[in-house]
Amino acid sequence: MELRLEYLVAGIVIALFLGGIALFHSPETARKGTWLLGLGWALAIGIVLLRHPPRSPELLLIAVLAGGAIGVFSALRTGAVGVPAMVAFQHGAGGGASFLIAYSQLTRTGTDWTTLSQSAAVLAIIFGAVTFTGSLVAAGKLAGKIRQQPVFLPGHLAILLGVLGLIGLLSVSAVLQSGLPIGIGSASALIVVCLLLGVIFTIRVGGADMPIVISFSMLPLVLPLALMAL
């Protein structure tokens, strides 16, 4: 019964995220989407804190207040034209937090994880690292700091396929050898390769298409993180 309840709550959180992101397609519904996403985050954070009470709640409170202050300060100083770049940067920060949390959990020794949880952690590393560098490139293009025209590397498709194949091999090794030195090394290498993939994938997207990319850049992070928390 407890396991079913956890899956139900995870499904509700995922539904809130999906519904919030879906409402971002129009300025008229974007505000409602923001509220749904905020509700999803609040529910997810509340459940995690209930299941795993922090050892130093004062540090957690300081981090929340500091992050909130930085967010408010950045938003107040950003004009309407700079909002897409700011949102892309925030998505990148979320991706960075995702792969760092997943990596710290996957490389812990002495933990009895299920294959589902280990696989979810690997997926969170992949999507988080790709989102991190991809969103930073998107933010740079939207802010005019990086050339907005699509950039195609020589043999771009072959490079992309090779990187994807390497990610597959490292992912299998990280799951099968979880907690062992070879598994830790595979997880570390997986982060580096995925960071590279984020750049390779995003530089071939033009600046005009970046808002579409960043609107869905956080979508793949939801399921792995929800499964990893089970």
C-alpha positions as CSV (number, residue, x, y, z in Angstrom):
1,M,0.0,0.0,0.0
2,E,2.8,2.4,0.9
3,L,4.6,1.7,-2.4
4,R,1.3,2.4,-4.3
5,L,0.9,5.6,-2.5
6,E,4.4,6.7,-3.4
7,Y,3.8,6.0,-7.0
8,L,0.5,7.9,-6.9
9,V,2.2,10.9,-5.4
10,A,5.0,10.7,-8.0
11,G,2.4,10.6,-10.7
12,I,0.6,13.7,-9.3
13,V,3.9,15.6,-9.2
14,I,4.7,14.6,-12.8
15,A,1.2,15.5,-13.9
16,L,1.6,19.0,-12.3
17,F,4.9,19.5,-14.2
18,L,3.5,18.3,-17.5
19,G,0.3,20.5,-17.1
20,G,2.4,23.5,-16.1
21,I,4.8,23.2,-19.1
22,A,1.8,22.6,-21.5
23,L,0.3,26.0,-20.4
24,F,3.5,27.8,-21.4
25,H,2.5,27.7,-25.1
26,S,0.5,30.9,-24.7
27,P,1.1,34.2,-22.7
28,E,-2.5,34.0,-21.6
29,T,-2.0,30.7,-19.8
30,A,1.6,31.0,-18.8
31,R,0.8,32.4,-15.4
32,K,-1.4,29.4,-14.6
33,G,1.4,27.2,-15.8
34,T,3.8,28.9,-13.4
35,W,1.4,28.2,-10.5
36,L,1.1,24.5,-11.4
37,L,4.9,24.1,-11.6
38,G,5.3,25.9,-8.3
39,L,2.7,23.6,-6.7
40,G,4.5,20.6,-8.2
41,W,7.8,21.7,-6.8
42,A,6.3,22.4,-3.3
43,L,4.7,19.0,-3.2
44,A,7.9,17.2,-4.3
45,I,10.1,19.1,-1.8
46,G,7.6,18.6,1.0
47,I,7.5,14.8,0.4
48,V,11.3,14.6,0.3
49,L,11.6,16.5,3.6
50,L,9.0,14.3,5.3
51,R,10.7,11.1,4.2
52,H,14.2,12.3,4.7
53,P,14.3,15.0,7.4
54,P,17.4,17.3,7.0
55,R,20.2,16.9,9.6
56,S,20.9,20.7,9.4
57,P,17.5,22.4,8.7
58,E,19.1,25.8,9.4
59,L,21.5,25.3,6.5
60,L,18.6,24.3,4.3
61,L,16.7,27.5,5.3
62,I,19.7,29.7,4.6
63,A,20.1,28.1,1.1
64,V,16.4,28.6,0.4
65,L,16.5,32.3,1.5
66,A,19.8,32.9,-0.4
67,G,18.5,31.3,-3.6
68,G,15.2,33.2,-3.3
69,A,16.9,36.5,-2.8
70,I,19.2,35.9,-5.8
71,G,16.1,35.0,-7.9
72,V,14.2,38.1,-6.9
73,F,17.2,40.3,-7.5
74,S,17.8,38.9,-10.9
75,A,14.2,39.1,-12.0
76,L,13.9,42.7,-10.9
77,R,17.0,43.7,-12.9
78,T,16.0,41.8,-16.0
79,G,14.0,43.6,-18.7
80,A,11.3,41.9,-20.8
81,V,13.8,41.3,-23.7
82,G,16.1,39.5,-21.3
83,V,13.5,37.1,-19.8
84,P,14.1,34.2,-22.3
85,A,17.8,34.3,-21.6
86,M,17.2,34.4,-17.8
87,V,14.7,31.5,-18.0
88,A,17.2,29.4,-20.1
89,F,19.9,30.1,-17.4
90,Q,17.5,29.0,-14.7
91,H,16.7,25.8,-16.5
92,G,20.4,25.2,-16.8
93,A,20.8,25.6,-13.1
94,G,18.0,23.1,-12.5
95,G,19.7,20.6,-14.8
96,G,23.0,21.2,-12.9
97,A,21.3,20.5,-9.6
98,S,19.7,17.3,-11.1
99,F,22.9,15.6,-12.3
100,L,24.8,16.6,-9.1
101,I,22.2,15.1,-6.8
102,A,21.9,12.0,-9.0
103,Y,25.6,11.6,-9.1
104,S,26.0,11.9,-5.3
105,Q,23.4,9.3,-4.8
106,L,24.6,6.9,-7.5
107,T,28.2,6.9,-6.2
108,R,27.4,6.3,-2.6
109,T,28.7,3.1,-1.1
110,G,26.8,0.7,1.1
111,T,23.4,1.6,-0.3
112,D,20.8,-1.0,-1.3
113,W,19.3,0.5,-4.4
114,T,16.9,-1.2,-6.8
115,T,17.8,-1.4,-10.5
116,L,14.9,1.0,-11.2
117,S,16.3,3.6,-8.8
118,Q,19.8,3.2,-10.2
119,S,18.5,3.6,-13.8
120,A,16.5,6.6,-12.8
121,A,19.7,8.2,-11.3
122,V,21.6,7.6,-14.5
123,L,18.8,9.2,-16.5
124,A,18.8,12.2,-14.2
125,I,22.6,12.5,-14.8
126,I,22.1,12.3,-18.6
127,F,19.2,14.7,-18.9
128,G,20.5,17.0,-16.2
129,A,24.0,17.4,-17.7
130,V,22.7,17.8,-21.2
131,T,20.1,20.4,-20.0
132,F,22.9,22.3,-18.0
133,T,25.2,23.0,-20.9
134,G,22.4,23.1,-23.5
135,S,20.6,25.8,-21.6
136,L,23.7,27.8,-21.0
137,V,24.3,27.8,-24.8
138,A,20.7,28.8,-25.3
139,A,21.0,31.6,-22.8
140,G,24.1,32.9,-24.5
141,K,22.4,32.9,-27.9
142,L,19.3,34.5,-26.6
143,A,21.3,37.2,-24.8
144,G,23.4,37.8,-28.0
145,K,26.6,36.6,-26.3
146,I,26.9,33.7,-28.7
147,R,26.4,33.6,-32.4
148,Q,22.7,32.9,-33.0
149,Q,23.1,31.2,-36.4
150,P,23.1,27.4,-36.3
151,V,26.6,25.9,-36.1
152,F,27.2,22.6,-37.9
153,L,30.4,20.8,-37.0
154,P,32.2,18.7,-39.7
155,G,30.6,15.2,-39.4
156,H,28.0,16.6,-37.0
157,L,25.7,13.6,-37.2
158,A,28.5,11.1,-36.9
159,I,29.8,12.9,-33.8
160,L,26.3,13.0,-32.3
161,L,25.8,9.3,-32.9
162,G,29.2,8.4,-31.4
163,V,28.5,10.5,-28.3
164,L,25.1,8.8,-27.9
165,G,26.7,5.3,-28.2
166,L,29.3,6.2,-25.6
167,I,26.6,7.5,-23.3
168,G,24.8,4.1,-23.6
169,L,27.9,2.2,-22.7
170,L,28.8,4.4,-19.7
171,S,25.2,4.2,-18.5
172,V,25.1,0.4,-18.4
173,S,28.5,0.4,-16.7
174,A,27.3,2.9,-14.1
175,V,24.2,0.8,-13.2
176,L,25.9,-2.6,-13.2
177,Q,28.9,-1.4,-11.2
178,S,27.1,1.0,-9.0
179,G,29.1,1.9,-5.8
180,L,32.3,0.3,-7.1
181,P,35.3,2.3,-8.4
182,I,34.6,1.4,-12.0
183,G,30.9,2.5,-11.6
184,I,32.0,5.8,-10.0
185,G,34.4,6.3,-12.9
186,S,31.7,5.5,-15.4
187,A,29.3,7.9,-13.8
188,S,32.0,10.7,-13.8
189,A,32.8,10.1,-17.4
190,L,29.1,10.0,-18.2
191,I,28.7,13.6,-16.8
192,V,31.6,14.9,-19.0
193,V,30.2,13.2,-22.2
194,C,26.7,14.5,-21.5
195,L,27.9,18.0,-20.9
196,L,29.6,17.8,-24.3
197,L,26.4,16.5,-25.8
198,G,24.4,19.5,-24.5
199,V,26.8,21.8,-26.4
200,I,26.8,19.7,-29.6
201,F,23.0,19.5,-29.7
202,T,22.2,23.1,-28.9
203,I,24.7,24.9,-31.2
204,R,22.9,23.6,-34.2
205,V,19.7,25.3,-33.1
206,G,19.1,28.8,-34.3
207,G,18.4,31.7,-31.9
208,A,14.8,32.0,-33.1
209,D,14.0,28.4,-32.1
210,M,15.6,28.7,-28.6
211,P,12.3,29.6,-26.8
212,I,10.8,26.3,-27.9
213,V,13.9,24.4,-26.8
214,I,14.0,25.9,-23.3
215,S,10.3,25.5,-22.8
216,F,10.7,21.7,-22.9
217,S,14.3,21.4,-21.6
218,M,13.2,20.6,-18.0
219,L,10.5,18.1,-19.1
220,P,12.8,15.0,-19.2
221,L,14.1,15.7,-15.7
222,V,10.8,15.1,-14.0
223,L,10.3,11.3,-14.4
224,P,13.9,10.3,-13.5
225,L,14.0,12.5,-10.3
226,A,10.5,11.2,-9.3
227,L,11.5,7.6,-9.7
228,M,14.9,8.1,-8.0
229,A,13.1,9.4,-4.9
230,L,11.0,6.2,-4.5
